Structures are given as C-alpha cells and as structure tokens.
Amino acid sequence: MLNRLRHFGSYFTLLSLALVVSISVDACAAEVSEDEATFAKRDTNKDGVLSGSEATNSLAFDADQDGEITKEEYLAGMNAVRKRVLAIDDGQLFGELDSNKDDVLSGKERQGFEKYDADGDGEVSRQEFDQGRAADRRALGVPDKQELSRQARLKFQQLDINEDGRLSGTEIAGFEKFDTNGDKRITEAEFLAGFLGADAGAIADPVDVFLGMIRTTNPEPFLNACLPDFASEMDRPLLAFIMKRLTGKLGDLDPGAKDVLKSRQQVIEGKPHTVYEGELKFKEGKATASLIVSQGKIAGFRVDSPALDDIGDQLYSALASDQKFSRVLADYYTPRCEDFVRLILTKQDDKAFAKYHPEVQKQIGRERAQVVFETLRANCGNFKAIELEALRVEFDSNMKGENCQITHLVRGSKAAYLVTTTIQFVGLSAQIVGLSIKPPDPDQVPVGEPGKGADKWVKVAANAEGVTFEMPFKAKRTVNEEKQTVTYRAEAPDNSVITIAIIEGLKENFEPKAEVYFAALQKDLVEALEGELIDADDAKAGKHPGRLMFIKAKDGVYFVERAVVVGKRIYRFQYITQEANKRQRELIGNRFLESAKFLETDDDVLEPPKPPAPPKLPAPPKPLPKPPVP
C-alpha cells in the first residue's frame, strides 16, 4: 500500500538516469548522432517511430501522447534528460554517488563518469567531477544553476506587471504549463520550478502540486514531486483515473483549498516529516485529505470520499467497456509484461519470479514457477519478437472484476506462442499474479511418428485448460461455452482410429465426488454403446482420482476411456477403434491415454490473490504520544 515510506533520496531517479545517459557530451553533434543511432536500432520495424515494445522506457518522451515516439520526440527527450541530470546540484549528486564517502569516485561509483577522470588515475575527484560537469553544461548549453535562477527571477519580475508577487490574467500568457496546481496563478516558486526544468518537485510547493493533480487530473507533476520509491508504487493511468472519478463526481475543487490543509511536524522512521490534513471542498461535495512531505518531496497522501467507494468496480468496468481507456492501460503495462516474458526466455528466472506478487510467490513456490518457465522455453525456443494481441477483463459470477489479462504473441526460434500475463490492481499499481501459455490455434506442434498408417503425432498444449497431451493426428478444437467444455478431436484419414479429449470446467472441487461420478459414467457409457464392460481399472494421475474403462460395443467397436478429476476440472480421454486394430490399440491407444500431463491440480493450482478492495490511499501517520510529564 501507499503508506510505506522509503527514503532513497530526492535524486534517486535522476541518478539512475545519469548512469544510463552519461555519454560523451564533448560535442553536441556527436551526441545527436549517437542518439539517432540508438533510435534506429530500437525502431525494429523501420517505420520511423517507436511504439509498443520499441518504446519501452521511453514513454515519457511521447510529447503528444499519441502512443508513438517520433525521432524528433526521442532526440528532444534524451536532450531534456541530460539537461535534467546536469541541473542537479554537483555536490548533491557527487555525495549520492560517493557511497563509501572517501571523497573520490572509484570502481562502480565512477561508472558513467569515467571521462571526468582527467589525470587517468582511475578515480574522479570532486574537482574533476565539477570541471567535467561544467564542460558538459557548456556543451549542451545548460546555464549554471545560480545564473539560471537569477535569470528566472528577473524574468518573473518583468512579467509581474502589477507587482503582486504572482502571475495572473494576461501575465501568465505563454507560461501556463508552469501552473502546477491549476489555480490560474503562478507563484515565484512555480515559475522557478518550470523555468529551471530540473527536479521541479523539490522546488515547487508540494501542497500546490498535490492540489494541482486533483484540479487537472494530470498526475505527472505530482509523481515528479514524490520520493522516487513512493512514486514507483503508483501507476500513472490509475492515479489519473481516480482523480477524474473524484472530480467527475464532486465537481471542481474550491480555489481556497490550500488554506484548509493545516500542517504539523512529525518524526517518522527517525526522520522529520510535515503532515498536511484537512477537509477539501468541491462544488458538489467534500473529501478528507492528507499529505506527507519529507525534504521537499511528497512521501505519502490520502483522499477519502464516498465518490471513491466503488473505484475498483469502476476501474474494471471502464477497462471492459471503454476501448480508448483499455488501450491506454494496455500500452502502459505492455512493457512490464514484455520484460517479464523476456526475462523468462533469456533464462533470468530469479528476476522473473521476483516479478510475481509476493503472495503469489508464496502460493506457487520457486520450483513450480521454474517448471512453467522451462515449459515456455522448451516450446518457444530462443526469443525473437513479441507483440500485443489483446487485453481482457475477468469477472466473477457477481460481475465483480477479478483481474486483467494481457496476451502477447511471442515468436521464438522453435514456434510462436500466446503468452497471457494476468495482473491485479493492488493499491495504485498493477501486480503480476499469473502466467499462462498456449500455441496459436490449433494448439499443436509435431512430436514424432506413431506407427504404421498414422500421420505425425502432435503435442496439444492446452495450457489454458491445465493439461498437455499427445494425439496421433492433427486435432480440431471446439468450445461449448454453455456446457463449459473444450474438446479436441483427431481422426485417422480412414476413420479407423478416433481420439478425443474433453475438458469440463466445474464451479467446485469435484475430487471428493469422483468415485460416484466414475460409477455413473461407466454405467452411462455401457448403455449408450449398447456394449459390455471388458475391464475397468484405477487410472490415477498422481494422487488425483482416475478410472480406465474398456468397453466393447455391439458393432465390434472398441471404446477406451480414461477419466481423471483434477480439482475443478474433469478430463476425459477417449480412444475408439475397430476390433481388428489390436496393433494400433497398443501403439496408439496406450500412448494417447498415458500422455496426459496435468499442469494444474487442485492443491497446487495458481490461485491469484483475492481481488483487492477498491484502491485506498494511505492513512496519515498517527501522532506520536506526548512525553510523560516529570
């Protein structure tokens, strides 16, 4: 949840960027050339834009929010990132990088800043660091921060015609984007933050930024003003959806909202925090709010209102009915799902397992996840490409949203597979709670020769139904939604051999009723075939109940069925052939009936966490008790 407070420092995100983008800035032309080369490499389909998986980690560069990043947007974004990094105070950045506090950057500390090592001694001193940063600023045309601040204040004074200490009316023209709280006025702090364009959240008033998010429903300035670790717990589309829902129900926020948020000081986890609390007035109602600030950065917040009581249901409903919103979320979460799949296919299993929700990790365990990962690699082969197929919402019997499923077509060196990542919304972020794989229809891949008179065996990877098995011929798959059954049927060209697999989904664990079911099934089969029971025997799948029935019909047809109950599913494997085909019964029938491998069982099925309650914002910290009076 969002009430967890972490303190990695205000510049954590920018530090990460610095390590990534700290390439030579000795010449601007060389930088642009390198960025262009990177853009061309990432533009795998050569359509001149980055989209889908190509845009991973660059979504912030999409200036017009059309889902595509042009070369111009990419170059401008990279340049802006470099300028943001260079706008960080040199002393602050050096102190963050100097992990052992020996006043030099060495080893991993100097990674990305090797070019600052002027004397080549393997260490970057503070003087070398400052000189290198100054050279980079000159190369990119980034003014010194003090000089830039001076210019910004001078510009503000020139624009503030009535000298009331803020910009309003016509004074704001051309600088509207600096109005982070959306009150149609720009304070000097807001102007400086916008003018400097670096770590604006640390400069602008956090309360203004918070109220601005509510007014504009734009979460970007707010997320930039949060502690990086806290911001990572929130997904931008979810935050925007909640704010739109709030103002859609309650109307515009009162212009004097800032005055009702009263502040108090509190020590949390040994560090001083400022807590703002109050009741916000809207045109059509009220909401209680709290905001937690640490070192000029937002560390937590909460908004409570009846307008948000059903926000979880509204979110899933919007995903199911609003195609545009569904696409926004699909685009936002696609890179996360793609990264998950890439980790599996590149054998980074520990990292992939860590992507699961912690509760799911406990449920499935590392070993079971490993089986799924290896199954995907064995079937798909080496990773080649991945593309978004679909996004769908799963509802329970009461039409309550349970989860969201994002399906990708993953192309490997062996085959293409449909990989579905199941996510649930927990708090204000999406968590991975499941993974399923299946080949594109008809769900079959060749596995070998069955014997005389038959085509190649195919492996049916019915992963969605929790089973894989082999059939002697290419199968046809049919779905009966009314009966909740999936059927695979494969026939020899001359109809001498028929193999059928039927999977039926149930609403409850049927294993305790299995023996009664088997007895009834056996009786029904004998009557329907007008035959006699030749043999019946136990055919368990591990500890799960199963029955093998061998029936001779009156027309000389041999009918063999293996029925297995695994949790909430009944699996029926049927082999039908003529009496004379004894050899084929041995070669084909036995192989088919024994080939079933159950991926899910009632005791070890991947049960995702319960659907979370509607997203809740964190409760403010409780005041510390007063010290006892001596």
C-alpha positions in Angstrom: 0.0 0.0 0.0 0.9 3.6 -0.3 1.6 4.4 3.3 5.0 2.7 3.2 7.7 5.4 3.4 11.1 4.9 1.9 13.9 7.3 1.7 16.3 6.7 -1.1 17.0 10.4 -1.5 15.3 13.0 -3.7 17.6 12.4 -6.6 17.4 8.7 -6.9 15.6 8.7 -10.3 17.9 11.3 -11.8 20.9 9.4 -10.5 19.7 6.3 -12.4 19.3 8.4 -15.5 22.7 9.8 -15.1 24.3 6.3 -15.2 22.3 5.5 -18.3 22.7 8.6 -20.4 26.1 9.8 -19.3 27.7 9.5 -22.7 30.2 11.9 -24.2 29.0 15.5 -24.4 32.2 16.9 -25.8 30.3 17.8 -29.0 26.6 18.2 -29.4 26.7 16.8 -32.9 28.3 13.6 -31.7 25.6 13.2 -29.1 22.8 13.6 -31.6 24.4 11.2 -33.9 24.6 8.5 -31.1 21.0 9.2 -30.2 19.9 8.8 -33.8 21.8 5.5 -34.0 20.1 4.3 -30.8 16.7 5.4 -32.2 17.3 3.5 -35.5 18.3 0.4 -33.5 15.2 0.4 -31.4 13.0 1.1 -34.4 12.9 -2.6 -35.3 10.1 -2.4 -37.9 11.7 0.7 -39.5 8.5 2.7 -39.6 10.2 5.8 -38.3 8.5 5.8 -34.9 8.9 3.9 -31.6 5.7 2.1 -30.5 4.7 -0.9 -28.4 7.8 -2.8 -27.1 10.1 -0.4 -29.1 9.0 2.4 -26.8 9.9 0.6 -23.5 11.5 3.0 -21.0 10.9 6.0 -23.4 7.1 6.6 -22.9 7.8 9.9 -21.2 9.2 11.2 -24.5 5.8 10.9 -26.2 5.1 14.6 -26.1 1.7 14.5 -27.9 0.6 11.3 -26.1 -0.4 9.5 -29.3 1.2 6.2 -28.4 4.2 6.7 -30.8 7.5 8.4 -30.3 9.0 10.1 -33.3 12.7 10.6 -33.8 12.2 14.3 -33.0 10.5 13.5 -29.7 13.1 10.9 -28.9 16.0 13.3 -29.5 14.3 16.1 -27.6 13.6 13.7 -24.7 17.1 12.5 -24.5 18.4 16.0 -24.6 15.9 17.0 -21.9 17.1 14.1 -19.7 20.7 15.2 -20.0 19.8 18.7 -19.1 17.8 17.5 -16.1 20.8 15.5 -14.9 23.1 18.4 -15.4 20.7 20.7 -13.5 21.2 18.6 -10.3 23.4 20.3 -7.7 27.0 19.0 -8.2 27.6 18.5 -4.6 24.4 16.6 -4.0 25.0 14.3 -7.0 28.6 13.7 -6.0 27.6 12.8 -2.5 25.0 10.3 -3.7 27.5 8.6 -6.0 30.3 8.5 -3.4 28.8 5.6 -1.5 31.9 5.0 0.7 32.4 8.7 1.5 36.1 8.8 0.6 35.7 12.0 -1.4 36.5 10.3 -4.7 34.5 8.2 -7.2 36.2 4.9 -7.9 35.2 1.4 -9.0 31.4 1.2 -9.6 31.0 4.7 -8.3 32.6 6.2 -11.4 30.6 4.1 -13.8 29.2 6.5 -16.4 31.5 9.3 -15.4 34.9 7.8 -16.4 35.5 10.7 -18.9 35.7 13.1 -15.9 39.0 11.3 -14.8 41.3 14.0 -16.2 44.5 12.6 -14.8 43.7 8.9 -15.6 44.4 7.6 -12.1 41.2 5.6 -12.0 39.5 8.0 -9.6 37.3 11.0 -10.1 38.0 13.7 -7.6 35.4 16.3 -6.6 37.3 18.9 -8.6 37.5 16.7 -11.7 33.7 16.0 -11.2 32.8 19.7 -11.0 35.0 20.5 -14.0 33.6 17.7 -16.1 30.0 18.7 -15.3 30.8 22.3 -16.1 32.2 21.2 -19.5 29.1 19.1 -20.2 26.8 22.1 -19.3 28.7 24.3 -21.8 28.5 21.6 -24.5 24.7 21.3 -24.1 24.1 25.0 -23.5 22.9 24.4 -19.9 23.5 27.6 -17.8 24.9 27.4 -14.3 22.1 26.8 -11.9 22.8 30.0 -9.9 22.9 32.0 -13.1 19.7 30.3 -14.4 17.9 31.1 -11.1 18.9 34.7 -11.4 17.6 34.9 -15.0 14.4 33.2 -13.9 13.7 35.7 -11.0 14.5 38.6 -13.3 12.0 37.2 -15.9 9.4 36.8 -13.2 9.8 40.4 -12.1 9.4 41.6 -15.6 6.2 39.6 -16.1 4.7 40.6 -12.7 3.3 43.9 -14.0 1.1 44.7 -11.0 3.9 43.6 -8.6 1.6 41.4 -6.5 4.1 38.6 -6.3 2.4 36.2 -8.6 1.4 36.0 -12.3 -2.2 36.0 -13.2 -4.5 37.1 -16.1 -2.5 38.2 -19.1 0.7 37.9 -17.1 0.5 34.1 -17.4 0.4 34.0 -21.2 2.9 31.6 -22.6 3.8 30.1 -19.2 0.5 28.3 -18.4 2.3 24.9 -18.1 4.2 26.3 -15.0 0.8 26.4 -13.2 1.3 23.1 -11.4 -1.7 23.5 -9.0 -4.1 24.6 -11.8 -5.4 27.7 -9.9 -4.7 30.1 -12.9 -1.9 31.8 -10.9 1.8 31.2 -11.0 3.8 31.8 -7.8 7.5 32.6 -8.0 8.3 29.1 -6.7 6.2 27.6 -9.6 7.8 29.8 -12.1 11.3 28.9 -10.9 10.5 25.2 -11.0 9.1 25.5 -14.5 11.9 27.8 -15.7 14.7 25.6 -14.3 13.1 22.5 -15.6 15.0 20.3 -13.2 13.7 18.4 -10.1 10.7 20.7 -10.1 9.0 18.8 -7.4 11.7 19.8 -4.9 11.3 23.5 -5.7 7.5 23.8 -6.1 5.2 23.8 -3.1 4.2 20.1 -2.6 0.7 21.2 -1.5 0.3 23.2 -4.7 1.4 20.2 -6.7 -1.0 17.9 -4.8 -4.0 20.1 -5.3 -3.0 20.7 -8.9 -3.2 17.0 -9.6 -6.8 17.0 -8.2 -7.8 20.0 -10.3 -6.2 19.0 -13.6 -6.4 15.1 -13.1 -2.8 15.2 -14.5 -0.5 13.1 -12.3 2.8 13.9 -14.0 3.8 16.9 -11.9 2.7 15.1 -8.7 4.7 11.9 -9.5 7.8 14.1 -10.2 7.3 15.7 -6.8 7.2 12.4 -4.9 10.1 10.5 -3.4 11.2 8.1 -6.1 10.4 4.9 -4.1 7.0 6.2 -3.3 6.3 7.2 -6.9 7.2 3.7 -8.0 4.3 2.4 -6.0 1.8 4.3 -8.2 0.9 3.7 -11.9 0.1 6.9 -13.8 -3.1 5.8 -15.5 -4.6 4.5 -12.3 -3.9 7.7 -10.5 -5.3 9.8 -13.3 -8.4 7.6 -13.4 -9.1 8.1 -9.7 -8.7 11.9 -9.9 -11.0 12.0 -12.9 -13.5 9.9 -11.0 -13.2 12.2 -7.9 -13.8 15.5 -9.8 -16.3 13.8 -12.1 -18.5 13.1 -9.0 -17.7 16.1 -6.9 -17.0 18.8 -9.5 -14.3 21.5 -9.3 -12.1 21.9 -6.3 -12.6 25.1 -4.3 -10.0 27.8 -5.1 -9.2 28.2 -1.4 -8.5 24.5 -0.8 -4.9 25.2 0.2 -6.0 27.2 3.2 -7.8 24.2 4.8 -4.8 21.9 4.9 -3.2 22.5 8.2 0.4 21.4 8.8 2.1 19.7 11.8 5.5 18.2 12.2 6.1 14.6 12.9 9.1 12.2 13.1 8.6 9.1 11.0 11.2 6.3 10.9 13.6 8.7 12.6 13.2 11.5 10.0 11.3 14.7 10.2 8.1 15.0 8.1 5.5 17.6 7.6 1.9 16.3 7.6 -0.9 18.4 6.0 -4.5 17.5 6.8 -7.9 18.9 6.2 -11.3 18.7 4.5 -11.4 19.7 0.9 -14.5 21.4 -0.5 -15.7 20.7 -4.1 -18.6 22.2 -6.0 -20.7 19.1 -5.3 -19.3 17.7 -2.1 -16.3 17.2 0.3 -13.3 14.9 0.7 -10.8 14.5 3.6 -7.2 14.7 2.5 -3.8 14.3 4.0 -0.3 14.8 2.5 3.1 13.8 3.9 6.2 15.7 2.9 9.8 14.9 3.6 12.8 17.0 2.4 10.6 18.9 0.0 9.3 15.7 -1.6 5.9 14.0 -1.2 6.2 10.8 0.8 2.5 9.8 1.1 -1.0 11.0 0.6 -4.6 10.0 1.1 -8.0 11.1 -0.2 -11.3 9.7 1.3 -14.7 10.3 -0.3 -17.9 8.3 -0.9 -17.2 9.1 -4.6 -14.3 6.7 -4.5 -16.0 3.8 -2.6 -16.6 1.8 -5.8 -13.5 2.8 -7.6 -12.3 -0.7 -8.0 -15.5 -1.8 -9.8 -15.5 1.3 -11.9 -11.9 0.6 -13.0 -12.7 -2.9 -14.2 -15.9 -1.7 -15.9 -14.1 1.0 -17.7 -11.5 -1.4 -18.9 -14.2 -3.7 -20.2 -16.3 -1.0 -21.9 -14.0 1.9 -22.8 -11.8 0.9 -25.7 -9.7 4.0 -25.5 -9.0 3.6 -21.8 -8.3 -0.1 -22.3 -5.8 0.7 -25.0 -4.1 3.3 -22.7 -3.6 0.7 -19.9 -2.6 -2.0 -22.4 0.1 0.3 -23.8 1.2 1.3 -20.3 1.5 -2.3 -19.0 2.7 -3.9 -22.1 6.4 -3.1 -21.5 6.1 -4.6 -18.0 4.6 -7.8 -19.4 7.2 -7.9 -22.2 10.0 -7.5 -19.8 8.6 -10.4 -17.7 8.5 -12.7 -20.8 12.0 -11.6 -21.9 13.4 -12.5 -18.5 11.9 -16.0 -18.8 13.1 -16.6 -22.3 16.6 -15.3 -21.6 16.9 -17.7 -18.5 16.8 -14.9 -15.9 14.5 -17.0 -13.8 15.2 -15.4 -10.4 14.4 -11.9 -11.8 11.2 -13.2 -13.5 10.0 -14.9 -10.3 10.5 -11.7 -8.4 8.0 -10.0 -10.7 5.1 -12.0 -9.2 3.1 -10.5 -6.4 4.6 -11.6 -3.1 1.5 -13.6 -2.2 1.6 -15.5 -5.5 5.3 -16.2 -4.9 4.3 -17.9 -1.6 1.5 -19.9 -3.2 3.3 -21.3 -6.2 6.8 -21.6 -4.9 10.0 -21.3 -6.8 10.0 -24.9 -8.1 6.6 -24.7 -9.7 7.4 -21.4 -11.4 10.6 -23.0 -12.7 8.5 -25.7 -14.5 6.4 -23.1 -16.2 9.4 -21.1 -17.3 11.2 -24.1 -18.7 8.0 -25.2 -20.5 7.8 -21.9 -22.2 11.4 -22.0 -23.3 11.2 -25.6 -24.4 8.2 -24.9 -26.6 9.1 -21.4 -27.8 12.9 -21.6 -28.1 15.1 -18.5 -28.2 13.4 -15.2 -28.1 12.8 -13.4 -31.4 9.9 -10.9 -31.1 6.9 -10.1 -29.0 3.7 -8.2 -30.0 0.5 -7.3 -28.2 -2.5 -9.4 -29.0 -5.3 -8.5 -26.6 -6.4 -7.2 -23.2 -9.5 -8.6 -21.5 -11.1 -8.4 -18.0 -12.1 -11.4 -16.0 -15.3 -11.0 -13.9 -16.7 -13.3 -11.2 -20.3 -14.6 -11.0 -21.4 -11.4 -9.5 -19.8 -9.4 -12.3 -17.1 -8.1 -10.0 -13.8 -7.5 -11.7 -11.2 -10.1 -10.7 -8.2 -9.5 -12.9 -6.9 -8.2 -16.2 -5.3 -10.5 -18.8 -2.8 -9.1 -21.3 -1.9 -11.5 -24.1 1.1 -11.3 -26.3 2.2 -13.3 -29.3 5.8 -14.4 -28.6 7.8 -15.5 -31.5 10.7 -17.9 -30.8 13.2 -19.9 -32.8 11.0 -23.0 -32.5 7.5 -21.7 -32.5 5.1 -18.8 -31.8 3.2 -19.0 -28.5 0.4 -16.9 -27.0 1.6 -15.8 -23.5 -1.0 -14.3 -21.2 0.1 -12.3 -18.2 -2.6 -11.9 -15.5 -2.5 -8.7 -13.4 -4.5 -7.4 -10.5 -4.7 -3.9 -9.3 -3.4 -3.7 -5.7 -3.5 -0.2 -4.2 -2.5 2.1 -7.1 -0.3 -0.3 -9.1 -0.8 -3.5 -11.1 0.8 -6.7 -9.8 1.6 -9.8 -11.8 -0.4 -12.7 -10.4 -0.4 -15.4 -13.2 1.1 -16.6 -16.4 -0.3 -19.0 -19.0 1.0 -20.1 -22.4 -0.5 -21.8 -25.4 0.3 -22.1 -29.0 -1.8 -20.2 -31.5 -4.8 -22.2 -32.7 -4.8 -25.2 -33.3 -2.7 -25.5 -30.3 -0.5 -28.3 -31.7 3.1 -29.0 -32.6 4.7 -32.1 -34.2 6.4 -34.5 -31.9 7.1 -37.7 -33.9 5.8 -40.8 -35.7 3.1 -43.0 -34.1 3.3 -46.0 -36.3 2.0 -47.5 -39.4 -1.0 -45.9 -41.0 -0.9 -42.6 -39.0 0.4 -39.2 -39.5 2.8 -37.4 -37.2 2.0 -37.1 -33.6 1.2 -33.7 -32.3 1.5 -32.3 -28.8 -1.6 -30.4 -27.7 -0.6 -27.7 -25.3 -3.9 -26.9 -23.8 -2.3 -24.8 -21.1 -5.5 -22.7 -20.5 -7.2 -26.0 -19.6 -4.3 -27.1 -17.4 -3.1 -30.1 -19.4 -0.8 -31.2 -22.3 -1.2 -34.5 -24.2 -0.2 -36.1 -27.4 -2.5 -37.1 -30.3 -1.7 -39.2 -33.3 -3.2 -36.8 -35.8 -3.9 -33.1 -36.1 -6.8 -32.2 -33.8 -9.8 -29.9 -34.2 -10.6 -27.8 -31.1 -14.2 -26.8 -30.3 -15.6 -24.9 -27.3 -19.0 -25.2 -25.8 -19.4 -22.2 -23.5 -22.9 -23.3 -22.3 -21.5 -26.6 -21.0 -18.1 -25.1 -20.1 -16.3 -27.8 -22.1 -13.3 -27.8 -24.5 -13.0 -30.7 -26.9 -10.0 -31.9 -29.0 -10.8 -34.5 -31.7 -8.3 -36.2 -34.0 -9.2 -38.9 -36.6 -7.3 -41.1 -38.9 -7.9 -40.3 -42.6 -9.8 -43.7 -43.0 -11.7 -43.2 -39.6 -10.0 -46.4 -38.3 -8.8 -44.6 -35.2 -10.5 -41.7 -33.3 -9.0 -39.9 -30.3 -11.0 -37.4 -28.3 -10.1 -35.2 -25.3 -12.8 -33.5 -23.4 -12.1 -30.9 -20.6 -15.0 -29.8 -18.5 -14.8 -26.9 -16.0 -16.7 -27.0 -12.7 -17.6 -24.5 -10.0 -16.2 -26.6 -7.2 -13.5 -29.1 -6.3 -15.0 -32.4 -7.7 -12.4 -34.8 -6.4 -14.4 -35.9 -3.3 -17.3 -36.9 -5.6 -15.0 -38.6 -8.2 -15.9 -42.3 -7.4 -19.6 -41.7 -7.6 -19.1 -39.9 -10.9 -16.9 -42.7 -12.3 -19.6 -45.3 -11.5 -22.3 -43.3 -13.1 -20.1 -42.5 -16.1 -19.3 -46.2 -16.6 -22.9 -47.2 -16.5 -23.9 -44.5 -19.0 -21.2 -45.4 -21.4 -22.1 -49.1 -21.4 -25.8 -48.2 -22.0 -25.1 -45.7 -24.7 -22.8 -48.0 -26.6 -25.1 -50.9 -26.1 -21.9 -52.9 -25.2 -20.3 -54.8 -22.5 -17.6 -53.8 -20.0 -14.4 -55.7 -20.7 -12.3 -54.2 -17.9 -12.2 -51.3 -15.5 -9.2 -50.2 -13.5 -7.7 -47.5 -11.4 -6.0 -44.7 -13.6 -4.9 -42.1 -11.1 -2.9 -39.0 -12.0 -0.6 -38.8 -9.0 -2.9 -38.6 -6.1 -5.8 -37.4 -8.2 -8.6 -40.0 -8.8 -8.9 -41.5 -12.3 -10.7 -44.5 -13.9 -9.8 -46.5 -17.1 -12.8 -48.2 -18.8 -12.6 -50.7 -21.6 -15.9 -51.3 -23.4 -16.8 -53.4 -26.5 -19.7 -52.1 -28.4 -22.2 -54.3 -30.2 -21.0 -53.2 -33.6 -17.4 -54.5 -32.9 -16.0 -51.1 -32.0 -13.6 -50.9 -29.0 -14.1 -47.9 -26.8 -11.5 -47.0 -24.2 -11.8 -44.0 -21.9 -9.6 -42.6 -19.2 -11.3 -40.1 -16.9 -9.4 -38.1 -14.4 -10.7 -35.5 -11.9 -8.2 -32.7 -11.0 -9.7 -30.1 -8.7 -12.4 -28.2 -10.6 -11.9 -30.0 -13.9 -12.9 -33.4 -15.3 -10.6 -34.7 -18.1 -11.9 -37.5 -20.4 -9.6 -39.1 -22.9 -11.4 -41.4 -25.4 -9.8 -43.9 -27.8 -12.1 -45.5 -30.4 -11.0 -48.2 -33.0 -12.2 -51.3 -34.7 -11.8 -54.7 -33.1 -9.3 -55.8 -35.7 -6.9 -53.0 -34.9 -5.2 -54.6 -31.9 -1.8 -53.5 -33.0 -2.9 -49.9 -33.4 -4.6 -50.1 -30.0 -1.2 -51.0 -28.5 0.8 -48.4 -30.4 -1.6 -45.5 -30.5 -4.2 -46.0 -27.8 -1.8 -46.6 -24.9 0.4 -43.7 -25.9 -2.5 -41.3 -26.2 -4.1 -42.3 -22.9 -0.9 -42.2 -21.0 0.5 -38.9 -22.5 -1.6 -36.5 -20.4 0.5 -34.2 -18.2 -1.6 -32.0 -15.8 -0.2 -28.5 -15.3 -2.6 -27.5 -12.6 -4.0 -29.5 -9.7 -6.5 -28.6 -7.0 -3.8 -28.5 -4.3 -1.2 -26.7 -6.3 -3.2 -24.6 -8.8 -2.0 -21.0 -9.0 -4.7 -19.2 -7.1 -4.1 -15.5 -7.5 -4.7 -13.3 -4.5 -8.3 -12.3 -3.7 -9.4 -9.3 -5.8 -8.2 -6.3 -3.8 -10.5 -3.8 -2.2 -11.0 -0.6 -4.1 -7.7 1.3 -4.2 -7.2 3.1 -1.0 -4.9 6.0 -0.4 -2.6 5.6 2.7 -3.7 6.7 6.1 -1.7 9.5 7.6 0.7 8.6 10.3 -0.6 8.7 13.8 0.8 11.5 16.0 3.5 10.4 18.4 2.5 10.2 22.1 3.4 13.1 24.2 6.3 12.5 26.6 5.3 11.9 30.2 5.3 14.9 32.5 8.2 14.6 35.0 
